[in-house]
């Protein structure tokens, strides 16, 4: 809340809440696919086990409830990594719950069962099957085959005491009658959840809402208590807003990956999903650890963290523009950090362990220079302010700290 006597409603009108009203997202759970779908990115590398363990710990600290620890059906190395991660969840007593991906095939499902039995913790099986007409045409599948694969996969899990979610790939391009048939087969055989997927990033928010409502209607018609998951990709740049739309529409669990890494252009960025849930009034976990998680995710998968990535990129809370900086500085002069953190930022930096940064460059005013000098412990004399300001105006970019320090020391500076 604002410092002092000022009320938030006095200085910010929230158009986002005009139609949203009293949507309650407090019960929506988050599911992290970074260690399975994320590392399917053509650019990403598979992290070491030690890095994966640290990723697990940060997922847990950030309030993520579920994590996909791999696809053990991929081979011996995958089995070793999944086993090690399951053991760490057990031994470190993490709150996060383990899942594994598996095709609707015994060769994929049996390793999930065996690892869970060996380690002694429950591991949910996410059994996936293509359901769209284009996939069925390409594969030469018919509906009877899909029904049989669905029933057999769910049966194998249930008979071995493994919780199972039935995942339809390419759900957002699948026919309603096909989905209804497969959903009911999965429910009849004991599936605990249904996961609807935007596998190729086809959906719009309106389509997501329709699909979630349709899925809820099928579940309700059976009288069963079955969870709905949403799993989205970002091919149209709609991954994040689609995930929020799914949650608002009634999805119980929403998937994502750190920095949105994944196949092609990637998945819903789970870090930004956590940011938006917090800003909508439904925070999870330790928000101050999200930056650490993003930086580790980038480092462990050798995926660059873009300079302009929201909240966690280098430029997220930097400004070198005079009019913007002046407003921030005036707020700071009032001694109100809450105000300064929001006057030119829709995301308060302090909520995520960061701070607003005033830089000096060719678009700056003298107020930028004064603020930079004060933050770095220098007296902003007229001579010094004028020297830095003149140099900045001859430049074509934001100055590096070392350049300004050289000017402060009086030994010149780099080229402008």
TORKOL-4160 file (C-alpha; in steps of 0.2 Angstrom, whole numbers, padded with zeros to 4 digits, m for minus):
416
<pt num="1" X="0000" Y="0000" Z="0000"/>
<pt num="2" X="0005" Y="0018" Z="m0003"/>
<pt num="3" X="0016" Y="0026" Z="0011"/>
<pt num="4" X="0009" Y="0040" Z="0021"/>
<pt num="5" X="m0009" Y="0045" Z="0020"/>
<pt num="6" X="m0012" Y="0044" Z="0001"/>
<pt num="7" X="m0023" Y="0029" Z="m0005"/>
<pt num="8" X="m0020" Y="0019" Z="m0021"/>
<pt num="9" X="m0037" Y="0023" Z="m0028"/>
<pt num="10" X="m0033" Y="0041" Z="m0027"/>
<pt num="11" X="m0018" Y="0040" Z="m0039"/>
<pt num="12" X="m0022" Y="0025" Z="m0050"/>
<pt num="13" X="m0038" Y="0021" Z="m0059"/>
<pt num="14" X="m0038" Y="0002" Z="m0063"/>
<pt num="15" X="m0047" Y="m0001" Z="m0080"/>
<pt num="16" X="m0042" Y="m0019" Z="m0079"/>
<pt num="17" X="m0054" Y="m0022" Z="m0065"/>
<pt num="18" X="m0069" Y="m0013" Z="m0073"/>
<pt num="19" X="m0075" Y="m0029" Z="m0082"/>
<pt num="20" X="m0065" Y="m0042" Z="m0072"/>
<pt num="21" X="m0075" Y="m0039" Z="m0056"/>
<pt num="22" X="m0073" Y="m0051" Z="m0042"/>
<pt num="23" X="m0064" Y="m0066" Z="m0052"/>
<pt num="24" X="m0055" Y="m0077" Z="m0039"/>
<pt num="25" X="m0039" Y="m0085" Z="m0045"/>
<pt num="26" X="m0033" Y="m0089" Z="m0028"/>
<pt num="27" X="m0036" Y="m0108" Z="m0031"/>
<pt num="28" X="m0027" Y="m0109" Z="m0048"/>
<pt num="29" X="m0011" Y="m0119" Z="m0047"/>
<pt num="30" X="0004" Y="m0118" Z="m0057"/>
<pt num="31" X="0013" Y="m0132" Z="m0066"/>
<pt num="32" X="0031" Y="m0129" Z="m0072"/>
<pt num="33" X="0037" Y="m0138" Z="m0088"/>
<pt num="34" X="0054" Y="m0131" Z="m0089"/>
<pt num="35" X="0063" Y="m0147" Z="m0086"/>
<pt num="36" X="0053" Y="m0157" Z="m0100"/>
<pt num="37" X="0044" Y="m0146" Z="m0113"/>
<pt num="38" X="0056" Y="m0131" Z="m0110"/>
<pt num="39" X="0072" Y="m0141" Z="m0114"/>
<pt num="40" X="0064" Y="m0147" Z="m0130"/>
<pt num="41" X="0069" Y="m0129" Z="m0137"/>
<pt num="42" X="0081" Y="m0132" Z="m0151"/>
<pt num="43" X="0092" Y="m0118" Z="m0144"/>
<pt num="44" X="0092" Y="m0124" Z="m0126"/>
<pt num="45" X="0104" Y="m0137" Z="m0118"/>
<pt num="46" X="0099" Y="m0150" Z="m0106"/>
<pt num="47" X="0105" Y="m0143" Z="m0089"/>
<pt num="48" X="0116" Y="m0154" Z="m0077"/>
<pt num="49" X="0107" Y="m0164" Z="m0063"/>
<pt num="50" X="0115" Y="m0151" Z="m0051"/>
<pt num="51" X="0107" Y="m0137" Z="m0061"/>
<pt num="52" X="0090" Y="m0146" Z="m0062"/>
<pt num="53" X="0091" Y="m0148" Z="m0043"/>
<pt num="54" X="0093" Y="m0130" Z="m0040"/>
<pt num="55" X="0079" Y="m0126" Z="m0053"/>
<pt num="56" X="0068" Y="m0137" Z="m0043"/>
<pt num="57" X="0072" Y="m0128" Z="m0027"/>
<pt num="58" X="0068" Y="m0111" Z="m0034"/>
<pt num="59" X="0052" Y="m0117" Z="m0042"/>
<pt num="60" X="0047" Y="m0123" Z="m0024"/>
<pt num="61" X="0052" Y="m0106" Z="m0017"/>
<pt num="62" X="0043" Y="m0096" Z="m0030"/>
<pt num="63" X="0026" Y="m0105" Z="m0025"/>
<pt num="64" X="0025" Y="m0116" Z="m0040"/>
<pt num="65" X="0015" Y="m0132" Z="m0035"/>
<pt num="66" X="0019" Y="m0144" Z="m0048"/>
<pt num="67" X="0034" Y="m0148" Z="m0059"/>
<pt num="68" X="0037" Y="m0160" Z="m0074"/>
<pt num="69" X="0054" Y="m0168" Z="m0070"/>
<pt num="70" X="0055" Y="m0176" Z="m0087"/>
<pt num="71" X="0050" Y="m0190" Z="m0099"/>
<pt num="72" X="0059" Y="m0206" Z="m0093"/>
<pt num="73" X="0053" Y="m0215" Z="m0108"/>
<pt num="74" X="0066" Y="m0206" Z="m0118"/>
<pt num="75" X="0080" Y="m0217" Z="m0112"/>
<pt num="76" X="0092" Y="m0222" Z="m0099"/>
<pt num="77" X="0099" Y="m0204" Z="m0096"/>
<pt num="78" X="0082" Y="m0197" Z="m0094"/>
<pt num="79" X="0078" Y="m0211" Z="m0081"/>
<pt num="80" X="0093" Y="m0207" Z="m0071"/>
<pt num="81" X="0089" Y="m0188" Z="m0071"/>
<pt num="82" X="0071" Y="m0191" Z="m0066"/>
<pt num="83" X="0076" Y="m0203" Z="m0052"/>
<pt num="84" X="0088" Y="m0191" Z="m0045"/>
<pt num="85" X="0076" Y="m0176" Z="m0046"/>
<pt num="86" X="0062" Y="m0187" Z="m0037"/>
<pt num="87" X="0075" Y="m0192" Z="m0024"/>
<pt num="88" X="0079" Y="m0174" Z="m0021"/>
<pt num="89" X="0061" Y="m0169" Z="m0019"/>
<pt num="90" X="0059" Y="m0183" Z="m0006"/>
<pt num="91" X="0075" Y="m0180" Z="0003"/>
<pt num="92" X="0074" Y="m0161" Z="0004"/>
<pt num="93" X="0055" Y="m0162" Z="0008"/>
<pt num="94" X="0050" Y="m0150" Z="m0005"/>
<pt num="95" X="0032" Y="m0145" Z="m0006"/>
<pt num="96" X="0032" Y="m0146" Z="m0025"/>
<pt num="97" X="0024" Y="m0161" Z="m0033"/>
<pt num="98" X="0032" Y="m0171" Z="m0046"/>
<pt num="99" X="0025" Y="m0176" Z="m0063"/>
<pt num="100" X="0032" Y="m0185" Z="m0078"/>
<pt num="101" X="0026" Y="m0184" Z="m0096"/>
<pt num="102" X="0022" Y="m0200" Z="m0106"/>
<pt num="103" X="0015" Y="m0205" Z="m0122"/>
<pt num="104" X="m0001" Y="m0216" Z="m0121"/>
<pt num="105" X="0011" Y="m0231" Z="m0122"/>
<pt num="106" X="0016" Y="m0244" Z="m0109"/>
<pt num="107" X="0035" Y="m0241" Z="m0114"/>
<pt num="108" X="0033" Y="m0223" Z="m0108"/>
<pt num="109" X="0021" Y="m0226" Z="m0093"/>
<pt num="110" X="0030" Y="m0240" Z="m0085"/>
<pt num="111" X="0046" Y="m0230" Z="m0081"/>
<pt num="112" X="0035" Y="m0217" Z="m0072"/>
<pt num="113" X="0027" Y="m0231" Z="m0061"/>
<pt num="114" X="0044" Y="m0239" Z="m0057"/>
<pt num="115" X="0053" Y="m0223" Z="m0052"/>
<pt num="116" X="0039" Y="m0218" Z="m0041"/>
<pt num="117" X="0039" Y="m0235" Z="m0033"/>
<pt num="118" X="0058" Y="m0235" Z="m0031"/>
<pt num="119" X="0059" Y="m0217" Z="m0024"/>
<pt num="120" X="0044" Y="m0219" Z="m0013"/>
<pt num="121" X="0035" Y="m0203" Z="m0018"/>
<pt num="122" X="0019" Y="m0200" Z="m0029"/>
<pt num="123" X="0023" Y="m0195" Z="m0047"/>
<pt num="124" X="0009" Y="m0190" Z="m0058"/>
<pt num="125" X="0008" Y="m0197" Z="m0076"/>
<pt num="126" X="0004" Y="m0184" Z="m0089"/>
<pt num="127" X="m0001" Y="m0196" Z="m0104"/>
<pt num="128" X="m0002" Y="m0187" Z="m0120"/>
<pt num="129" X="m0011" Y="m0191" Z="m0137"/>
<pt num="130" X="m0014" Y="m0181" Z="m0152"/>
<pt num="131" X="m0032" Y="m0178" Z="m0155"/>
<pt num="132" X="m0034" Y="m0165" Z="m0170"/>
<pt num="133" X="m0040" Y="m0170" Z="m0187"/>
<pt num="134" X="m0024" Y="m0165" Z="m0195"/>
<pt num="135" X="m0014" Y="m0176" Z="m0183"/>
<pt num="136" X="m0026" Y="m0190" Z="m0186"/>
<pt num="137" X="m0025" Y="m0189" Z="m0205"/>
<pt num="138" X="m0006" Y="m0188" Z="m0205"/>
<pt num="139" X="m0004" Y="m0203" Z="m0193"/>
<pt num="140" X="m0018" Y="m0213" Z="m0201"/>
<pt num="141" X="m0027" Y="m0214" Z="m0184"/>
<pt num="142" X="m0046" Y="m0217" Z="m0182"/>
<pt num="143" X="m0056" Y="m0213" Z="m0167"/>
<pt num="144" X="m0057" Y="m0231" Z="m0161"/>
<pt num="145" X="m0038" Y="m0232" Z="m0160"/>
<pt num="146" X="m0038" Y="m0216" Z="m0150"/>
<pt num="147" X="m0051" Y="m0223" Z="m0138"/>
<pt num="148" X="m0041" Y="m0239" Z="m0135"/>
<pt num="149" X="m0025" Y="m0230" Z="m0132"/>
<pt num="150" X="m0033" Y="m0218" Z="m0120"/>
<pt num="151" X="m0042" Y="m0232" Z="m0110"/>
<pt num="152" X="m0026" Y="m0243" Z="m0110"/>
<pt num="153" X="m0015" Y="m0229" Z="m0104"/>
<pt num="154" X="m0026" Y="m0223" Z="m0090"/>
<pt num="155" X="m0030" Y="m0241" Z="m0084"/>
<pt num="156" X="m0011" Y="m0245" Z="m0083"/>
<pt num="157" X="m0009" Y="m0229" Z="m0072"/>
<pt num="158" X="m0024" Y="m0232" Z="m0061"/>
<pt num="159" X="m0020" Y="m0251" Z="m0058"/>
<pt num="160" X="m0003" Y="m0246" Z="m0052"/>
<pt num="161" X="m0009" Y="m0233" Z="m0040"/>
<pt num="162" X="m0002" Y="m0218" Z="m0051"/>
<pt num="163" X="m0012" Y="m0202" Z="m0053"/>
<pt num="164" X="m0015" Y="m0199" Z="m0071"/>
<pt num="165" X="m0020" Y="m0183" Z="m0081"/>
<pt num="166" X="m0025" Y="m0187" Z="m0099"/>
<pt num="167" X="m0017" Y="m0174" Z="m0111"/>
<pt num="168" X="m0025" Y="m0171" Z="m0128"/>
<pt num="169" X="m0011" Y="m0163" Z="m0140"/>
<pt num="170" X="m0017" Y="m0150" Z="m0152"/>
<pt num="171" X="m0034" Y="m0148" Z="m0142"/>
<pt num="172" X="m0037" Y="m0131" Z="m0149"/>
<pt num="173" X="m0038" Y="m0138" Z="m0167"/>
<pt num="174" X="m0048" Y="m0153" Z="m0162"/>
<pt num="175" X="m0067" Y="m0157" Z="m0165"/>
<pt num="176" X="m0079" Y="m0156" Z="m0151"/>
<pt num="177" X="m0086" Y="m0173" Z="m0154"/>
<pt num="178" X="m0069" Y="m0181" Z="m0154"/>
<pt num="179" X="m0064" Y="m0172" Z="m0138"/>
<pt num="180" X="m0080" Y="m0176" Z="m0129"/>
<pt num="181" X="m0078" Y="m0195" Z="m0133"/>
<pt num="182" X="m0060" Y="m0195" Z="m0127"/>
<pt num="183" X="m0063" Y="m0185" Z="m0112"/>
<pt num="184" X="m0077" Y="m0197" Z="m0106"/>
<pt num="185" X="m0066" Y="m0212" Z="m0110"/>
<pt num="186" X="m0052" Y="m0205" Z="m0099"/>
<pt num="187" X="m0064" Y="m0200" Z="m0085"/>
<pt num="188" X="m0073" Y="m0217" Z="m0085"/>
<pt num="189" X="m0057" Y="m0226" Z="m0083"/>
<pt num="190" X="m0051" Y="m0215" Z="m0068"/>
<pt num="191" X="m0041" Y="m0200" Z="m0075"/>
<pt num="192" X="m0039" Y="m0187" Z="m0061"/>
<pt num="193" X="m0037" Y="m0173" Z="m0074"/>
<pt num="194" X="m0039" Y="m0167" Z="m0092"/>
<pt num="195" X="m0026" Y="m0156" Z="m0100"/>
<pt num="196" X="m0031" Y="m0146" Z="m0115"/>
<pt num="197" X="m0016" Y="m0140" Z="m0125"/>
<pt num="198" X="m0013" Y="m0126" Z="m0138"/>
<pt num="199" X="0002" Y="m0137" Z="m0144"/>
<pt num="200" X="0005" Y="m0126" Z="m0160"/>
<pt num="201" X="0000" Y="m0109" Z="m0152"/>
<pt num="202" X="m0016" Y="m0107" Z="m0163"/>
<pt num="203" X="m0028" Y="m0101" Z="m0150"/>
<pt num="204" X="m0034" Y="m0083" Z="m0146"/>
<pt num="205" X="m0040" Y="m0079" Z="m0128"/>
<pt num="206" X="m0058" Y="m0081" Z="m0134"/>
<pt num="207" X="m0055" Y="m0098" Z="m0141"/>
<pt num="208" X="m0046" Y="m0103" Z="m0124"/>
<pt num="209" X="m0062" Y="m0097" Z="m0114"/>
<pt num="210" X="m0073" Y="m0107" Z="m0126"/>
<pt num="211" X="m0063" Y="m0123" Z="m0125"/>
<pt num="212" X="m0061" Y="m0122" Z="m0106"/>
<pt num="213" X="m0080" Y="m0120" Z="m0104"/>
<pt num="214" X="m0083" Y="m0134" Z="m0116"/>
<pt num="215" X="m0072" Y="m0145" Z="m0106"/>
<pt num="216" X="m0080" Y="m0141" Z="m0090"/>
<pt num="217" X="m0097" Y="m0145" Z="m0097"/>
<pt num="218" X="m0091" Y="m0162" Z="m0102"/>
<pt num="219" X="m0084" Y="m0165" Z="m0085"/>
<pt num="220" X="m0100" Y="m0159" Z="m0077"/>
<pt num="221" X="m0111" Y="m0170" Z="m0088"/>
<pt num="222" X="m0102" Y="m0185" Z="m0080"/>
<pt num="223" X="m0104" Y="m0180" Z="m0062"/>
<pt num="224" X="m0085" Y="m0183" Z="m0059"/>
<pt num="225" X="m0073" Y="m0172" Z="m0050"/>
<pt num="226" X="m0059" Y="m0169" Z="m0063"/>
<pt num="227" X="m0046" Y="m0156" Z="m0064"/>
<pt num="228" X="m0044" Y="m0145" Z="m0080"/>
<pt num="229" X="m0026" Y="m0141" Z="m0085"/>
<pt num="230" X="m0021" Y="m0128" Z="m0098"/>
<pt num="231" X="m0005" Y="m0130" Z="m0108"/>
<pt num="232" X="m0001" Y="m0116" Z="m0121"/>
<pt num="233" X="0013" Y="m0111" Z="m0133"/>
<pt num="234" X="0017" Y="m0094" Z="m0139"/>
<pt num="235" X="0018" Y="m0095" Z="m0158"/>
<pt num="236" X="0006" Y="m0080" Z="m0160"/>
<pt num="237" X="0013" Y="m0071" Z="m0145"/>
<pt num="238" X="m0002" Y="m0075" Z="m0135"/>
<pt num="239" X="0005" Y="m0088" Z="m0123"/>
<pt num="240" X="0004" Y="m0077" Z="m0107"/>
<pt num="241" X="m0013" Y="m0069" Z="m0111"/>
<pt num="242" X="m0020" Y="m0086" Z="m0116"/>
<pt num="243" X="m0014" Y="m0093" Z="m0099"/>
<pt num="244" X="m0023" Y="m0079" Z="m0090"/>
<pt num="245" X="m0039" Y="m0082" Z="m0100"/>
<pt num="246" X="m0038" Y="m0100" Z="m0096"/>
<pt num="247" X="m0037" Y="m0097" Z="m0077"/>
<pt num="248" X="m0051" Y="m0084" Z="m0078"/>
<pt num="249" X="m0062" Y="m0096" Z="m0088"/>
<pt num="250" X="m0060" Y="m0109" Z="m0074"/>
<pt num="251" X="m0044" Y="m0119" Z="m0078"/>
<pt num="252" X="m0038" Y="m0127" Z="m0061"/>
<pt num="253" X="m0020" Y="m0128" Z="m0066"/>
<pt num="254" X="m0010" Y="m0118" Z="m0079"/>
<pt num="255" X="0007" Y="m0123" Z="m0087"/>
<pt num="256" X="0022" Y="m0113" Z="m0091"/>
<pt num="257" X="0041" Y="m0113" Z="m0092"/>
<pt num="258" X="0055" Y="m0102" Z="m0086"/>
<pt num="259" X="0057" Y="m0087" Z="m0098"/>
<pt num="260" X="0044" Y="m0096" Z="m0110"/>
<pt num="261" X="0058" Y="m0108" Z="m0117"/>
<pt num="262" X="0051" Y="m0122" Z="m0127"/>
<pt num="263" X="0049" Y="m0129" Z="m0144"/>
<pt num="264" X="0049" Y="m0117" Z="m0158"/>
<pt num="265" X="0046" Y="m0100" Z="m0150"/>
<pt num="266" X="0041" Y="m0107" Z="m0133"/>
<pt num="267" X="0028" Y="m0109" Z="m0120"/>
<pt num="268" X="0019" Y="m0098" Z="m0108"/>
<pt num="269" X="0032" Y="m0089" Z="m0097"/>
<pt num="270" X="0028" Y="m0095" Z="m0080"/>
<pt num="271" X="0038" Y="m0081" Z="m0072"/>
<pt num="272" X="0028" Y="m0068" Z="m0080"/>
<pt num="273" X="0012" Y="m0078" Z="m0076"/>
<pt num="274" X="0018" Y="m0077" Z="m0057"/>
<pt num="275" X="0020" Y="m0058" Z="m0060"/>
<pt num="276" X="0003" Y="m0056" Z="m0067"/>
<pt num="277" X="m0006" Y="m0066" Z="m0054"/>
<pt num="278" X="0003" Y="m0056" Z="m0040"/>
<pt num="279" X="m0002" Y="m0039" Z="m0049"/>
<pt num="280" X="m0020" Y="m0046" Z="m0050"/>
<pt num="281" X="m0020" Y="m0049" Z="m0031"/>
<pt num="282" X="m0016" Y="m0067" Z="m0030"/>
<pt num="283" X="0003" Y="m0069" Z="m0026"/>
<pt num="284" X="0012" Y="m0085" Z="m0025"/>
<pt num="285" X="0028" Y="m0089" Z="m0015"/>
<pt num="286" X="0043" Y="m0078" Z="m0013"/>
<pt num="287" X="0042" Y="m0066" Z="m0027"/>
<pt num="288" X="0059" Y="m0059" Z="m0023"/>
<pt num="289" X="0066" Y="m0076" Z="m0029"/>
<pt num="290" X="0059" Y="m0075" Z="m0047"/>
<pt num="291" X="0074" Y="m0065" Z="m0053"/>
<pt num="292" X="0086" Y="m0078" Z="m0047"/>
<pt num="293" X="0075" Y="m0092" Z="m0055"/>
<pt num="294" X="0075" Y="m0083" Z="m0072"/>
<pt num="295" X="0094" Y="m0080" Z="m0071"/>
<pt num="296" X="0097" Y="m0098" Z="m0067"/>
<pt num="297" X="0085" Y="m0104" Z="m0080"/>
<pt num="298" X="0094" Y="m0093" Z="m0093"/>
<pt num="299" X="0111" Y="m0099" Z="m0088"/>
<pt num="300" X="0107" Y="m0118" Z="m0086"/>
<pt num="301" X="0099" Y="m0119" Z="m0103"/>
<pt num="302" X="0111" Y="m0107" Z="m0111"/>
<pt num="303" X="0096" Y="m0097" Z="m0116"/>
<pt num="304" X="0099" Y="m0078" Z="m0117"/>
<pt num="305" X="0089" Y="m0067" Z="m0106"/>
<pt num="306" X="0083" Y="m0053" Z="m0118"/>
<pt num="307" X="0088" Y="m0035" Z="m0112"/>
<pt num="308" X="0070" Y="m0030" Z="m0114"/>
<pt num="309" X="0062" Y="m0045" Z="m0106"/>
<pt num="310" X="0048" Y="m0039" Z="m0094"/>
<pt num="311" X="0052" Y="m0037" Z="m0075"/>
<pt num="312" X="0068" Y="m0047" Z="m0076"/>
<pt num="313" X="0077" Y="m0040" Z="m0091"/>
<pt num="314" X="0092" Y="m0028" Z="m0089"/>
<pt num="315" X="0081" Y="m0013" Z="m0095"/>
<pt num="316" X="0065" Y="m0018" Z="m0086"/>
<pt num="317" X="0067" Y="m0003" Z="m0073"/>
<pt num="318" X="0079" Y="0008" Z="m0082"/>
<pt num="319" X="0075" Y="0025" Z="m0089"/>
<pt num="320" X="0086" Y="0038" Z="m0097"/>
<pt num="321" X="0072" Y="0049" Z="m0104"/>
<pt num="322" X="0072" Y="0066" Z="m0096"/>
<pt num="323" X="0053" Y="0068" Z="m0093"/>
<pt num="324" X="0051" Y="0050" Z="m0086"/>
<pt num="325" X="0066" Y="0052" Z="m0075"/>
<pt num="326" X="0060" Y="0069" Z="m0069"/>
<pt num="327" X="0043" Y="0061" Z="m0063"/>
<pt num="328" X="0052" Y="0047" Z="m0054"/>
<pt num="329" X="0064" Y="0059" Z="m0045"/>
<pt num="330" X="0050" Y="0071" Z="m0040"/>
<pt num="331" X="0041" Y="0055" Z="m0032"/>
<pt num="332" X="0058" Y="0051" Z="m0023"/>
<pt num="333" X="0059" Y="0069" Z="m0017"/>
<pt num="334" X="0043" Y="0067" Z="m0008"/>
<pt num="335" X="0051" Y="0052" Z="0001"/>
<pt num="336" X="0038" Y="0040" Z="m0005"/>
<pt num="337" X="0046" Y="0024" Z="m0012"/>
<pt num="338" X="0029" Y="0017" Z="m0016"/>
<pt num="339" X="0025" Y="0032" Z="m0027"/>
<pt num="340" X="0042" Y="0032" Z="m0036"/>
<pt num="341" X="0040" Y="0014" Z="m0040"/>
<pt num="342" X="0024" Y="0016" Z="m0049"/>
<pt num="343" X="0024" Y="0034" Z="m0057"/>
<pt num="344" X="0032" Y="0027" Z="m0073"/>
<pt num="345" X="0031" Y="0008" Z="m0071"/>
<pt num="346" X="0016" Y="m0003" Z="m0072"/>
<pt num="347" X="0026" Y="m0016" Z="m0062"/>
<pt num="348" X="0033" Y="m0011" Z="m0045"/>
<pt num="349" X="0051" Y="m0015" Z="m0045"/>
<pt num="350" X="0052" Y="m0018" Z="m0026"/>
<pt num="351" X="0039" Y="m0031" Z="m0027"/>
<pt num="352" X="0051" Y="m0042" Z="m0037"/>
<pt num="353" X="0067" Y="m0038" Z="m0028"/>
<pt num="354" X="0073" Y="m0024" Z="m0040"/>
<pt num="355" X="0073" Y="m0005" Z="m0040"/>
<pt num="356" X="0070" Y="0009" Z="m0052"/>
<pt num="357" X="0086" Y="0015" Z="m0061"/>
<pt num="358" X="0089" Y="0033" Z="m0067"/>
<pt num="359" X="0102" Y="0032" Z="m0082"/>
<pt num="360" X="0110" Y="0046" Z="m0091"/>
<pt num="361" X="0110" Y="0048" Z="m0110"/>
<pt num="362" X="0106" Y="0058" Z="m0125"/>
<pt num="363" X="0088" Y="0059" Z="m0121"/>
<pt num="364" X="0091" Y="0064" Z="m0103"/>
<pt num="365" X="0088" Y="0080" Z="m0093"/>
<pt num="366" X="0099" Y="0088" Z="m0080"/>
<pt num="367" X="0088" Y="0079" Z="m0067"/>
<pt num="368" X="0095" Y="0062" Z="m0073"/>
<pt num="369" X="0112" Y="0068" Z="m0070"/>
<pt num="370" X="0108" Y="0074" Z="m0053"/>
<pt num="371" X="0099" Y="0058" Z="m0048"/>
<pt num="372" X="0113" Y="0047" Z="m0054"/>
<pt num="373" X="0126" Y="0057" Z="m0045"/>
<pt num="374" X="0116" Y="0057" Z="m0028"/>
<pt num="375" X="0113" Y="0038" Z="m0030"/>
<pt num="376" X="0132" Y="0035" Z="m0032"/>
<pt num="377" X="0137" Y="0046" Z="m0018"/>
<pt num="378" X="0143" Y="0062" Z="m0027"/>
<pt num="379" X="0138" Y="0080" Z="m0023"/>
<pt num="380" X="0129" Y="0087" Z="m0039"/>
<pt num="381" X="0138" Y="0103" Z="m0041"/>
<pt num="382" X="0133" Y="0114" Z="m0055"/>
<pt num="383" X="0150" Y="0112" Z="m0064"/>
<pt num="384" X="0150" Y="0093" Z="m0062"/>
<pt num="385" X="0131" Y="0092" Z="m0068"/>
<pt num="386" X="0135" Y="0103" Z="m0083"/>
<pt num="387" X="0150" Y="0093" Z="m0088"/>
<pt num="388" X="0141" Y="0076" Z="m0087"/>
<pt num="389" X="0126" Y="0083" Z="m0096"/>
<pt num="390" X="0136" Y="0091" Z="m0110"/>
<pt num="391" X="0145" Y="0074" Z="m0113"/>
<pt num="392" X="0128" Y="0065" Z="m0113"/>
<pt num="393" X="0120" Y="0076" Z="m0125"/>
<pt num="394" X="0135" Y="0073" Z="m0137"/>
<pt num="395" X="0132" Y="0054" Z="m0136"/>
<pt num="396" X="0119" Y="0043" Z="m0145"/>
<pt num="397" X="0115" Y="0031" Z="m0131"/>
<pt num="398" X="0114" Y="0029" Z="m0112"/>
<pt num="399" X="0131" Y="0031" Z="m0104"/>
<pt num="400" X="0140" Y="0017" Z="m0095"/>
<pt num="401" X="0143" Y="0020" Z="m0076"/>
<pt num="402" X="0162" Y="0019" Z="m0080"/>
<pt num="403" X="0160" Y="0034" Z="m0092"/>
<pt num="404" X="0152" Y="0045" Z="m0080"/>
<pt num="405" X="0164" Y="0040" Z="m0066"/>
<pt num="406" X="0178" Y="0045" Z="m0077"/>
<pt num="407" X="0170" Y="0062" Z="m0080"/>
<pt num="408" X="0167" Y="0064" Z="m0061"/>
<pt num="409" X="0186" Y="0060" Z="m0058"/>
<pt num="410" X="0190" Y="0073" Z="m0071"/>
<pt num="411" X="0200" Y="0062" Z="m0083"/>
<pt num="412" X="0188" Y="0063" Z="m0098"/>
<pt num="413" X="0177" Y="0049" Z="m0103"/>
<pt num="414" X="0174" Y="0037" Z="m0118"/>
<pt num="415" X="0169" Y="0042" Z="m0135"/>
<pt num="416" X="0151" Y="0048" Z="m0136"/>
